[in-house]
Each structure stands twice: as structure tokens, then as C-alpha cells.
Amino acid sequence: MTKTTPKRILIILGHPSSDSYCAALAEAYAATARSEGHTVRELRLGQLDFDQNLHEGYRQVQPLEADLLAAQEAITWAEHLVFAYPIWWGGAPALLKGFVDRVFLPGFAFKYRPGKAFPAQLLKGRTAQLLVSMDTPPWYFRWIYHMPGIHQLRKTTLEFCGVKPVSVASFGPILNSTEAQRERWLEQARALARRL
């Protein structure tokens, strides 16, 4: 079997806690990617120091904190982005949404163009993997709720900015899951890293 070319991977933990099942998914993916020869950086959003609120929208520039400047540098560096986050109330946690609001800015992630309906995509050339945990059965979240917390990050953020393809792996329901189930999901995350 031919080994793939080593990639620069940025793993972003969107769960506020580093002691969460999402953190375990991120760690399983990271450890496997490193063992496969990839270079991995990690961002744990719960450990970053930044204001989650984009107070004036795009009407005025809100200076980026040092941790967000470092995050933009890491995104620019990366060839493959991995987001590990839970679904809360159908969407991503406020921490991850706030990070996106503050970091994926015009001039960095996209650029408005006069007379054009859609902006230029400034993050082209990158791919992404979403590792999404939930207490809702994934089939129900997909077919009944239509995956709002996945579509928002996949389609209206990452793909909007040029990141393609964006693959999705859903894990759950976490609530009342057994240790064997949780280990099986961790192995699925490892397998995704092996297939890079």
C-alpha cells in the first residue's frame, strides 16, 4: 500500500472542556495522524483567551487577541483542518461559533468583490474533517433535524471560504453509550486519520 504524502494538520477542539469525549476523539485522531507521519498542531478553544463576541459585526475592525492571531497563522499553515465538537441545541457550542465569528474574517477567510454576488474564497487548497458528537441518534439528526450544526460549519463557513472537501463523521448518541461503543467510535476517528 502506498503511503500518502505527509500533511500539515490543524486539529481544533471546539468543546470548552479538554476532559470531554470530543477531546478524546481529537486526541485519537491526532495521535494516529502523527504516527502516520503527518505534522499536527492542536488548538483547544477552551484554553484560548479571546472575546467570543464580534461586537460591531464588520462595521469596524475589532483587534484580534494574540491567541486569535496565532490561530489564523495555524489555519494558514494547515493543509487539512479537523474540527472536533459536540452538537448542543442543534448547533455548535457558543465557543466554537464565537471563534469562527472572530477568526474567519473578510480579508482572511474570504474577500468581498465589487459587483459579485459571492466573495473570493481565500482558504482554497485546504480540506477538512468534522468529528461531531451528539446525544441525538445521528440518523435522527440527519433525516429529521437536517443537520443544522453540521451544515453551518461545513457549508456556510468552510466551503464558503473555499475549504473542500469537508468530510463529516458523527458519533452518538453519547448519552448512555457503553465503554465499548465509545472505544469503537475512537477507532473510527483513528481510521479516518489513517486514510489521509
C-alpha angles and dihedrals in degrees: 000000000000116000116230122240111273113261135207105241129191116196115198117195106208095183111096092226125071087201097065137105089252088058089052090052091049092048093048091051093045096049092049094046090052091049088053091056101260123136110239133194123182134209118193103194093200089064096049122098111226143120107256093205123090091209101192100023109224094326092098137010115264108202114242119239117237092258091055093048087053089048092054090049090051092049090050089050095049128090094187126035123202121193118192112189143139129243110243118179089347095305145066120289116274089248093061093043090050091050091052092047092052101038108034093067134157108273092030108049100014140357128220114233123205111249094008124114093212129041127239112272108236099182097061117140094048131103129202144206124203118206103193126183124194143167091223114084104262092232090056092047089052103043103029104030095029093226102275094171090053099041091051094059097031104043109017097039116023100028090039087059093046102263106142141204101023111189123199131209117183123199125195170285085293092179109093092000118150127241088249091054092048091049090049090054091049088053089052089055090050090050091053090054091049091055096057 
